[in-house]
């Protein structure tokens, strides 16, 4: 009997205990400083939003995680977007999604611009060869999306 009552309360929509801007600020921070890949970021979201802050109910979190795992694409970003949608609908999903993804986008574009600007310097080439995280910057620089191509092949 108690199990049924517990199930009903866990699936009931939780009341908002946070503002949209608090969630956006959290996701901006997680998108900027979060480290460890999508599974780690999803774990941070659970720890912070469900266990510590109680902003999201466990049933909403599990539903979002299930849907994010079913869809192709970035797991952590899709879960963040879903969590923004839970209480703040389309506006929440949009703002939270942008806040979560924008820091990574800016970092990759900045790395690409630095690589293009200093591509001929030996230490810059050595650092980009040794750091696997700079490969998106190298790719964007070589394809010419950030200006001129730095490919050693001359046309």
Secondary structure, DSSP 4 states (H G I P E B T S, - for coil): -HHHHHHHHHHSPPPP-S-HHHHHHHHHHHHHH--S-HHHHHHHHIIIIIIIS--S-HHHHHHHHHHHHHSSS-HHHHHHHHHHHHHHHHHHHHHHHHHHHHHHHHHHHHHHHHHHHHTTSHHHHHHHHH-GGGHHHHHHHHHTTTSS---S---
